[in-house]
Amino acid sequence: MREPYKQSREEKQPFLLSELNQLTKFHFEHCLPYRDMMQKSNQQLTASTIEDVPFLPVQLFKMMDLVSISKEEIFKVLTSSGTTGQQVSKIFLDKETASAQTKALVTLMQPILGTKRLPMIIIDTKSVLKDRKSFSARGAGILGFSNFGRRHFYLFHNDMTVDWEGLNNFLEEHKGEKILLFGFTFMIWKYFYQEAVQRGIHLDMGESILIHGGGWKKLQEEAVSNKKFKDALKSQFGIQSIHNYYGMVEQVGSIFVECSHGHLHTPVYADVIVRDPLSFEPLPYGQQGLIQVLSILPKSYPGHSLLTEDLGTILGEDDCPCGWKGKCFSVAGRIPKAELRGCSDTFAYGKKERE
């Protein structure tokens, strides 16, 4: 795979557009519901710009099974997180797509983690991986990132309490080594950080690296910003390098990682567009709107171009002080549910009828 953050817009856009157009045609030919939606909304299968690549609202994956492979080719099924009774997305992977996503994750994390596997603390419970053929978003994330570690230690007991004795033994065993920590943002805050504060426990993990993502909505409700999260964990645990990432199970493998300057970045095989929530027209850089994510990885299901439920802002392109190429952007949170229903309804009726 290509190096993730070294291609400028002039090099990246033609490559992405060609790959995305091929995927649109492939899914049109192999996924009947996708074909029906493309035809009803009068979409062009060959886009002339990235902004013209047809998209699906991400919530459609909660309403129907969208798959472009035969039942026999299904290798793994991923499900989004959701509370009891809530509809969840189901994403069907074949071996080719699963392998491509694993390889992509490795290439985009190497600039942060290097090529050497690190002793790893997984801030979760091992029971989340019990079914190897059907994974939740949590399980998929853990499985993907565990490839970067060795001597994996699962921090939580099954009741989500911290295994402090096991943690102390692990830290003693790997004293002086760089340690990789991985977990989901809200769980880190609620079950690890807050328990440490209550118990008066401080640790010094020194040059360790924490990778975390997801769960920001609950933290924002508690007025915990990205900066407050980082400052608190550095103070409590001495973790010096903390990187947030943005991603979703509907495009697993296509994650957008935070650089050393706190900006989320688009790698060479993925992109983001920010659209007006009402007209769906692309917005200029600096204006907040709905995030559309694009990726060349989804081959087994039509997830290569998705309009998300999240609000964000593109901050710039090829000009981040960190030196990484590509768009850099921020995520503000979810759009209100009433507006989301409007998105899927208008898409279902098609562009022509909207006009």
N, C-alpha and C positions, 0 to 999 in steps of 0.2 A: 504493500500500500504506500501511497505517497506520504511524504512528511506533512503533518497536519496543519502547521501554522506558517508555512514559508512561501505560499503562492499569493501573489497580489491579485486584485480584482480582475485585471486584464487576462491573467493566466487561468484563474479559477472559473470565471463565469461561463466561457464556452464549454469547458469540460463538464461542469455541472449540468448545464442546459441539455447537452447531448445525452448524458446518462439519464436525466429525469424524463426527457421525451421518450426514450426507449422504455422506461418503466411504465409510463402512462399507456403506451401502446400494448405492452405485455399484459398489464392488468385489465385493460379493455377487452383483450382477447380471452383472458382466462378467468375473469371474475364477473359473473352475470349481473349481480346487483350493481357493481361498479360501472359496467357498460350501460345499464339502464339509467343510472344517474347522470352519466356523461351525456347520453343522448337526450334525456329530458331537459337538461340544462344547456343544450346546444354548445357543449365545450369543444374546442379545437384540440385534437390529440397532439399536434405538433406546435409547441409554443415558440414564439420568436424571442421572448425574453424570460428570465426567471420569474418575473412578476406575473406572467401569463400562464404559467403551469397551473392546471386546474387543481383545486384543493378539495378535501373533504373536511367537514367539521369533526373534530376529534370525538365528540360525543356519539357519533354514529356507531362507533365500535361498542358502545353500551347497548345499542338497539338491535344490532344484527351481527351475524357472523360474516365477516368479509375475508375471503380466502381465495388465493389464486393457484392453489395446488390441489392434488387429489388427496383423499383421506389417507391413502397408503403412504403418502410422502410426509405427513405431519409427524414431526420429530418431538416437538415440545409445544405446550400451550401455556402462555403467560396471561395472568389476570391482573388488572389494576387493583389498587387498594380501594377499600370502600367499607363503610360501616354495615352492620347487619341489616339485611333487607334492601340495601342499595344495589342498583345495577352496576355491574363491573364490565370493563372492556375485556374481550378475549382476543388474544393475538396468537396466530398460528404460525409456527416456524418450521421450515424444513432444515435439513442439515446444512445446506449451502448458506442460507440466510443466517442461521445461528453461528456458523463458522465465520462469516464475514463480519458480523457484529462483534464477535470476540476479538478478531484481529484488529478491527478499527479501534476498539477500546484500548488495546495495548499501545497502538501507535500514538493516540492522543494523550495518554497519560505518561508516556516516557519522558517528555520534557520536564515534568514535575517529579516523577518517581525514579527516573533512570532505568537501567536495564537489570539491576540486581534485585532479587526478591528480598523483602525486608521482613523481620519478625512482625507479626500482624495481630492487632487486637480488633476483633469484630464486635462493635457495640450493639449487640443483639443476642438473641437466644438461638441455639443450634436447632431447635425444633422447627424453625421456619423453613428448613430445608428437607423436611421429612419426605415429601413426594418429589422425586427427581424428574417426573414427566410433566407435572403441572405446577408452575411457580407463580407466586404472587409477585408484585412489583418489588417487595422487600427481598424475597428469595432470589429473584433474578439479579438484583443489584449486588447482593452478597456474593452470589456465585460468580458474577462477572469480575468483581474487584478482588475476590480471594486469589485470583491468578497472580496478583502482584505481591502476595505475601507467602510466608512460610511459618511453620510452627504456630498455626492459627489458634488463638485463644478467644473463645466466646465469653463476653463480659457478663451477660445476664443469666441468672437462673430462669427456669420456665415461668416463674411468677414475676419476672421483670425486675427482681432485686439484683443488686450488684454482687458479684462474687469477689469481695474485697480480698479474701485470702488468696484466691487463685490469681488475682491481679498482682498482688504484692510479690508472689512467687515468680510470676512471669517477668515482672520488671527487674527483679533481682537476678534472674537467669540471663537477661539480656542487658544488663547494666553497661552503659557506655556505648550501646549500639543505637543506631537510628531505628525507630519503630514506626510502622504504618498503622494508623487507626482509620477505621471506616464505619460509618453509620448514618442513620437518617436523622435529620436536623432536630425535629421535635423530640424524638426518643433520647437523643444525646442530652438535650436540655432537661427534659422532665425526669428521666430515670437515672442518669449518670451525674450530671452537674448538680441538680438540686439535692440529690441524696448526699453527695459529697459536701455540699454547703451545710446541710442539716447535721451531718456527722462531724463537721469541722475537719474534713480530710483535705489536705493539700499534697499534690504530687509534683515532681519535677521530671518531666519527660524530655526536656532539653530539645535536641534537634529533630524531634519526631514530627511526622506529617499527618494531619487529619484531613481526610476527604469526606465530605458530607453533602447531602442533598435531600430535597423533599420536605414536606411538613412545615413550610414557612407560614401558611395561612394561620395555623394555631398559634405560632409564635408572634405573628403580627398582632393577633388579637390580644396578646399579653404585652404588647409594646416592646417586643424584643427585636431590635434591628440587627442587621448583619454585623455592624460594628460592635454593638453590645454583646452579641454572641461570641465574637472573636475575642474581645477584651476579657470577657468573663472566663472563657476556657483557658486563655493564656495565663490569667492570674491564678486560677484554681489548679491547673494541671501542668503549667509551664510549657504547653505546646506552642512552638514558635511559628510553624507553617500550617495555616488553615485555609483550605480551598473548598469553596462551595461549588456545586455544579447544578445545572438545570437540565432536566430530561424527563421522559415519561415512558411508560411501558409500551405505548402505541408506536414509539420509535426507539425502542431499547437499543443501546449501542451507539446511538447518535446523541451523545451528551455534550453539553456546552460547559466547559470548565472555566473557573475563575482564575485569572492570571495573578501575578504578584501585585498588580495595581488594583485588584478588586473588580475587574471587568470580566463578564462572561464573553467567551470567544467562539466564533464559528470555525470549525476545522475545514479542511479542503473538500471533504465529501458531504458537507452539510451547509445549510444556510438558514437565515431567518429573514422574514419580511414583516413589517408592522403595518397593519391595515386599520382603516377607519371602522369602528364597530357597527356603523349603520350602512355605509355605502360599500364597504369592503375594498375601497380604493387604497392603494399603497400610500403611506404617509411619508413625508420627508424625515430625514434623520433629525432627532431631537424632539419629535412629537410622539406622545404616548398613544398606543392603540393595541389592537389584538395581535398577538404573536402568531405568525404562520411559520411552521418548521418544515424544512425540506431536507431529504436525505436520499442518497443513492443506495442505501443498504437494504430496504425492505423489498424483497423479491417474492416472498411467499404470500404476501398480503398487500393490499393497496394502501400502504401507509407512508408513501414517499413524499406526500405533500398534504399537510394537515393544518387546519386552522384550530388553534388551541383555545382554551377557556381563559388564558392568561393575558394580562396587560403588561406591556413592556415598551422600552424606548431604545432605538438604535443610537448609540453614542458617537459612532464614527466607523471608519473602515481603513485598514492598513496604516493607521496612525497612532496606535496605542503606545504609550511610553515603554511598555514591557518588551516591545520588539516583535511580538507575534503579529502576523498578517491576518486578514479577515475582518469581518464586522465584529465590533464589540458592543454589548448591549446590557441592559439591566431589566429585571423583572419586578413589577410592582405588586402583583397579586392577581386574584381571580376577578373576572367581571361578574356583576350581579346575575343571578340565575335567570331572571326574567328576560334579560337581554340575550342570554345564551339560547333560550328556547326560540327566540326570534331568528337567531343565526341559522339553526338547523331547519326551521320551517321555511325560511326564504330560500335556502339552498335547495330544499326538496322540490319547491315549485319551479325552480330554474330561473336563470338570469332574464330571459326574455319576458316571462310573465311578471317578474318584479318590475320591469320597466314599463 
